[in-house]
Amino acid sequence: MVLKGSDGRRRVVTAADDFARSLGIAVGMPIAKAQALVNDLHILDANPDADLDGLGRLIRIN
């Protein structure tokens, strides 16, 4: 599984799980290249604002 985001006009990998990384996928790689490496790659949209909000809630809980 990878998360995708934008780097200017390019769609890029913003995060990848251990298995995806073991297959050669790296953060910053274009999504098209990642899909060429792994045919059935599971891609989700990154949501940095929601991630930051979730981390903030975790900090307040602990």
N, C-alpha and C positions, 0 to 999 in steps of 0.2 A: 504494500500500500504506500502511496505517496500523496503528499499535498501539493497542489499547484497554486501558483500565484503569478504575478507579472513582474517583469524587469523591463520597464519601458513598454515596448510593444510586444516583447517576447513572452510566451507562456513558459514558465520554468518550474522545476521541482523546488519547493521550499522546505520540504521535510520528507524523509524516507524511513521506513521501518528497517530493522536489521536484515530481514530477508531480501528486501529490495536492494539494499546496499550490497549484500553478498552477491547479487546478480549484476553488479556493476553500475547501479544507478547512484548518482551523487547529487547533492544539493547544488542548485545553479544550472544543472543540465537542462537543456530544452526538453519540454514534454514530448515532442515528436521523437526525439532520440531515445528517450526512456521507453516510449511505446514500441519502438523498433527493437529494443533489447528484450523486452518482456511483453509478449503478445497479449496476455490477459491481465495486464497491470490494472489494479484498482486505484483510481485517481479521484481524490476529493478536493474540493475548493478549500484553500486556506482561508482562515478568518482570524487575522491577527487581533482585531479589536475584541472579539469574543474570547480569544485565548487570554488576553490581558485581563479582561473582566473576570474570567474564571480563576486566574491566578490571584487576583486581588481578593476574591471571596475566600479562597483557601487561606490566604494570609490572615484575614480577619477571623476565620474560624479557629485557627490554631493559636 
